[in-house]
Amino acid sequence: MGVKALGYVVIETAQPEKWEEFLTRVVGAMRAPDASDGAALYRIDERAFRFRIVRGERERLLAAGYEVANAEMLAALEQAVRLSGRPVESGSAEEVALRGVSGFFKTSDPAGNGLEFFCCDTVADSPFQSPLGVPEFITGDMGMGHAVFSAPNFDDTVAFYRNVIGFHETDMPRFHLFGPDGPSTGFAFMHADNGRHHSIAIAEGPVPPSGAVHLMVEMPDLIEVGKAHDRMKALGYAESATLGRHVNDETTGFYVQTPGGFDLEIGCDSLVIDPASWVTTRHEAISTWGHEWAWQKAMKEAQQ
């Protein structure tokens, strides 16, 4: 079927002012004009929005929106998802207009994680300009970054993304998060039809109340990552993982907890693969260096 890239995310919040601060003053995203339904929109490139923030009662990621090539492929994918037994809701004319696309539908994976698929994207009328002077984010054909979800029914969920949606396996490790003698946790890093190492990943485990494990955006260099790290500390946002470099996608960056409870990975220098010739790997380590997680720090402190 084939997915082009991660196009946007939809986030529900009872505190849109916190997302305003986080996205504009930590990440460096550009506030776009509000949508006609009142949703707050934020840009990191020429697309009309990458973050759609809607007011609600909960703090959670509602959906990750993925782009497919054209209307025919979108219709075929919608039919395939229906046949797989997952619920499908076709986008109304108003919803299509709000997303700046020509068609889309809503669904969820077998673990209940929210998804949207769309085609025929549009760009904004004005150039991207970060309020913090971030020169650019690495997007283009590789999309806005990646999304990571959890699934207790790990094998079924991975099969859905592979066999129904059309993602491809990039790295399929099992990590021993609690030491070599502890249980292993399955992960599936999967690429779309572009050079980004993974546009989606699935972790074996329960779905968190926040609706996601993390999102990722890519900056042009380590200087911009470091500046964002300083802004995180200055504004008092919780660091979920220290600066480090991943083994599989080679990204150097850090993780910060968003107002929605899930994390945002801010990184740079990510590996670009050839999706047509990539051979699935099974790395045994998460990071080459760094990336001490907040839960690891808490465990250390509890043992002292």
C-alpha positions as semicolon CSV with decimal commas, in nm:
position;residue;x (nm);y (nm);z (nm)
1;M;0,000;0,000;0,000
2;G;0,273;0,245;0,099
3;V;0,286;0,541;0,337
4;K;0,481;0,853;0,242
5;A;0,554;1,007;0,585
6;L;0,421;1,136;0,916
7;G;0,230;1,450;0,823
8;Y;0,089;1,591;1,148
9;V;-0,032;1,507;1,496
10;V;-0,358;1,591;1,674
11;I;-0,335;1,658;2,049
12;E;-0,614;1,707;2,302
13;T;-0,547;1,931;2,602
14;A;-0,719;2,122;2,880
15;Q;-0,424;2,362;2,895
16;P;-0,358;2,498;2,545
17;E;-0,155;2,782;2,695
18;K;0,104;2,529;2,815
19;W;0,132;2,384;2,467
20;E;0,171;2,739;2,334
21;E;0,467;2,792;2,565
22;F;0,617;2,451;2,501
23;L;0,598;2,458;2,123
24;T;0,698;2,821;2,069
25;R;0,948;2,875;2,355
26;V;1,111;2,532;2,387
27;V;1,077;2,370;2,044
28;G;1,079;2,688;1,837
29;A;0,765;2,612;1,638
30;M;0,576;2,892;1,463
31;R;0,222;2,973;1,570
32;A;-0,006;2,967;1,269
33;P;-0,353;3,125;1,249
34;D;-0,610;2,924;1,442
35;A;-0,824;2,679;1,251
36;S;-1,186;2,774;1,185
37;D;-1,297;2,538;1,463
38;G;-1,070;2,710;1,716
39;A;-0,787;2,456;1,719
40;A;-0,440;2,603;1,768
41;L;-0,200;2,523;1,484
42;Y;0,180;2,518;1,487
43;R;0,429;2,494;1,204
44;I;0,787;2,367;1,173
45;D;0,812;2,402;0,794
46;E;0,611;2,507;0,489
47;R;0,312;2,287;0,574
48;A;0,010;2,477;0,710
49;F;0,051;2,293;1,043
50;R;0,229;1,997;1,198
51;F;0,075;2,022;1,545
52;R;-0,303;2,058;1,578
53;I;-0,397;2,132;1,941
54;V;-0,765;2,092;2,029
55;R;-0,924;2,186;2,360
56;G;-1,070;1,900;2,563
57;E;-1,082;1,743;2,905
58;R;-0,785;1,507;2,875
59;E;-0,413;1,537;2,806
60;R;-0,332;1,296;2,525
61;L;-0,224;1,239;2,169
62;L;-0,544;1,182;1,974
63;A;-0,388;1,075;1,646
64;A;-0,080;1,064;1,431
65;G;-0,166;1,158;1,072
66;Y;0,019;0,978;0,792
67;E;0,025;1,077;0,425
68;V;-0,025;0,846;0,129
69;A;0,051;0,928;-0,233
70;N;-0,290;0,990;-0,388
71;A;-0,667;0,950;-0,359
72;E;-0,664;0,602;-0,514
73;M;-0,415;0,476;-0,259
74;L;-0,609;0,640;0,022
75;A;-0,929;0,464;-0,088
76;A;-0,749;0,131;-0,117
77;L;-0,596;0,173;0,229
78;E;-0,932;0,264;0,382
79;Q;-1,083;-0,051;0,236
80;A;-0,793;-0,264;0,360
81;V;-0,830;-0,125;0,713
82;R;-1,204;-0,196;0,707
83;L;-1,141;-0,553;0,592
84;S;-0,890;-0,599;0,876
85;G;-1,170;-0,536;1,124
86;R;-1,054;-0,199;1,255
87;P;-1,314;0,081;1,285
88;V;-1,296;0,346;1,013
89;E;-1,450;0,693;1,005
90;S;-1,429;0,882;0,676
91;G;-1,347;1,250;0,715
92;S;-1,629;1,498;0,659
93;A;-1,591;1,789;0,419
94;E;-1,533;2,021;0,716
95;E;-1,269;1,794;0,869
96;V;-1,091;1,762;0,533
97;A;-1,077;2,141;0,504
98;L;-0,949;2,179;0,860
99;R;-0,654;1,951;0,779
100;G;-0,571;2,118;0,450
101;V;-0,595;1,792;0,253
102;S;-0,820;1,649;-0,016
103;G;-0,927;1,340;0,176
104;F;-0,862;1,147;0,497
105;F;-1,000;0,887;0,734
106;K;-0,967;0,806;1,104
107;T;-0,894;0,467;1,253
108;S;-0,688;0,298;1,523
109;D;-0,442;0,012;1,542
110;P;-0,520;-0,316;1,726
111;A;-0,398;-0,161;2,053
112;G;-0,633;0,137;2,013
113;N;-0,371;0,398;1,920
114;G;-0,526;0,679;1,717
115;L;-0,439;0,715;1,350
116;E;-0,537;0,930;1,055
117;F;-0,442;0,879;0,691
118;F;-0,467;1,151;0,426
119;C;-0,359;1,252;0,078
120;C;-0,292;1,560;-0,133
121;D;-0,133;1,795;0,117
122;T;-0,117;2,175;0,090
123;V;0,143;2,431;0,195
124;A;0,110;2,760;0,383
125;D;0,090;3,098;0,213
126;S;0,388;3,236;0,408
127;P;0,737;3,097;0,475
128;F;0,824;2,925;0,801
129;Q;0,979;3,157;1,058
130;S;1,068;3,027;1,402
131;P;1,007;3,273;1,690
132;L;1,339;3,154;1,837
133;G;1,542;3,173;1,519
134;V;1,560;2,797;1,452
135;P;1,669;2,805;1,086
136;E;1,480;2,491;0,988
137;F;1,357;2,151;1,095
138;I;1,451;1,844;0,892
139;T;1,124;1,749;0,721
140;G;1,057;1,750;0,345
141;D;0,996;1,408;0,193
142;M;1,075;1,247;0,532
143;G;0,780;1,416;0,705
144;M;0,768;1,587;1,044
145;G;0,951;1,311;1,235
146;H;0,821;0,997;1,398
147;A;0,566;0,872;1,651
148;V;0,612;0,589;1,901
149;F;0,319;0,395;2,046
150;S;0,280;0,107;2,292
151;A;0,087;-0,214;2,237
152;P;0,019;-0,498;2,482
153;N;-0,081;-0,712;2,182
154;F;0,256;-0,642;2,025
155;D;0,269;-0,907;1,750
156;D;-0,083;-0,834;1,624
157;T;-0,016;-0,462;1,620
158;V;0,311;-0,494;1,432
159;A;0,143;-0,726;1,180
160;F;-0,128;-0,462;1,126
161;Y;0,127;-0,194;1,042
162;R;0,323;-0,431;0,818
163;N;0,049;-0,621;0,637
164;V;-0,243;-0,378;0,633
165;I;-0,089;-0,030;0,637
166;G;0,230;-0,104;0,445
167;F;0,509;0,009;0,678
168;H;0,838;-0,177;0,650
169;E;1,051;-0,319;0,931
170;T;1,375;-0,129;0,988
171;D;1,495;-0,256;1,325
172;M;1,327;-0,532;1,530
173;P;1,515;-0,557;1,861
174;R;1,433;-0,689;2,205
175;F;1,583;-0,466;2,474
176;H;1,664;-0,571;2,831
177;L;1,557;-0,243;2,990
178;F;1,606;-0,364;3,349
179;G;1,937;-0,542;3,307
180;P;2,057;-0,858;3,129
181;D;1,879;-1,087;3,375
182;G;1,544;-0,909;3,346
183;P;1,266;-0,966;3,094
184;S;1,312;-0,837;2,741
185;T;1,079;-0,589;2,571
186;G;0,999;-0,606;2,201
187;F;1,029;-0,299;1,978
188;A;0,941;-0,250;1,613
189;F;1,098;0,044;1,429
190;M;0,927;0,077;1,093
191;H;0,994;0,303;0,795
192;A;0,760;0,456;0,542
193;D;0,850;0,509;0,176
194;N;1,118;0,766;0,254
195;G;1,469;0,783;0,399
196;R;1,380;0,839;0,763
197;H;1,493;0,539;0,969
198;H;1,148;0,505;1,125
199;S;0,828;0,704;1,088
200;I;0,655;0,489;1,346
201;A;0,768;0,256;1,623
202;I;0,585;0,019;1,855
203;A;0,695;-0,077;2,206
204;E;0,565;-0,392;2,374
205;G;0,361;-0,284;2,675
206;P;0,040;-0,120;2,796
207;V;-0,094;0,189;2,620
208;P;-0,022;0,491;2,845
209;P;-0,299;0,737;2,938
210;S;-0,120;1,001;2,728
211;G;-0,188;0,800;2,412
212;A;0,175;0,779;2,302
213;V;0,529;0,708;2,418
214;H;0,690;0,996;2,231
215;L;0,708;1,207;1,918
216;M;1,029;1,316;1,749
217;V;1,133;1,628;1,557
218;E;1,472;1,671;1,393
219;M;1,680;1,989;1,408
220;P;1,956;2,082;1,163
221;D;2,254;2,040;1,397
222;L;2,373;1,981;1,752
223;I;2,391;2,354;1,822
224;E;2,014;2,386;1,778
225;V;1,956;2,072;1,987
226;G;2,173;2,218;2,262
227;K;1,985;2,548;2,256
228;A;1,656;2,361;2,289
229;H;1,802;2,165;2,581
230;D;1,893;2,491;2,754
231;R;1,543;2,629;2,693
232;M;1,389;2,315;2,843
233;K;1,591;2,362;3,162
234;A;1,530;2,738;3,181
235;L;1,153;2,694;3,157
236;G;1,142;2,406;3,404
237;Y;1,027;2,122;3,180
238;A;1,112;1,771;3,299
239;E;1,396;1,598;3,115
240;S;1,289;1,242;3,037
241;A;1,629;1,135;2,901
242;T;1,964;1,312;2,896
243;L;2,154;1,392;2,579
244;G;2,270;1,080;2,399
245;R;2,307;0,903;2,066
246;H;2,092;0,612;1,954
247;V;2,242;0,300;1,801
248;N;1,983;0,222;1,536
249;D;1,888;0,559;1,384
250;E;2,208;0,739;1,499
251;T;2,007;1,038;1,626
252;T;2,182;1,258;1,883
253;G;1,936;1,432;2,113
254;F;1,735;1,435;2,433
255;Y;1,379;1,372;2,552
256;V;1,155;1,620;2,729
257;Q;0,814;1,559;2,883
258;T;0,542;1,752;2,699
259;P;0,234;1,907;2,862
260;G;0,046;1,603;2,731
261;G;0,243;1,358;2,944
262;F;0,420;1,184;2,654
263;D;0,774;1,278;2,554
264;L;0,919;1,476;2,267
265;E;1,255;1,367;2,131
266;I;1,453;1,660;1,992
267;G;1,749;1,537;1,791
268;C;1,978;1,581;1,493
269;D;2,206;1,393;1,252
270;S;1,962;1,106;1,205
271;L;2,051;0,820;0,974
272;V;1,899;0,839;0,627
273;I;1,832;0,496;0,479
274;D;1,754;0,366;0,131
275;P;1,403;0,227;0,189
276;A;1,419;0,013;-0,124
277;S;1,726;-0,185;-0,022
278;W;1,726;-0,172;0,358
279;V;1,776;-0,507;0,534
280;T;1,608;-0,537;0,875
281;T;1,846;-0,510;1,171
282;R;1,813;-0,630;1,531
283;H;2,025;-0,406;1,747
284;E;2,085;-0,511;2,107
285;A;2,141;-0,168;2,264
286;I;1,935;0,150;2,268
287;S;2,212;0,407;2,287
288;T;2,578;0,439;2,195
289;W;2,625;0,689;2,477
290;G;2,412;0,901;2,710
291;H;2,033;0,879;2,733
292;E;2,001;0,822;3,105
293;W;1,627;0,799;3,157
294;A;1,436;0,967;3,438
295;W;1,314;0,627;3,563
296;Q;1,674;0,503;3,575
297;K;1,773;0,804;3,785
298;A;1,478;0,741;4,018
299;M;1,582;0,376;4,061
300;K;1,937;0,480;4,149
301;E;1,814;0,733;4,403
302;A;1,581;0,476;4,563
303;Q;1,873;0,236;4,611
304;Q;2,090;0,493;4,789
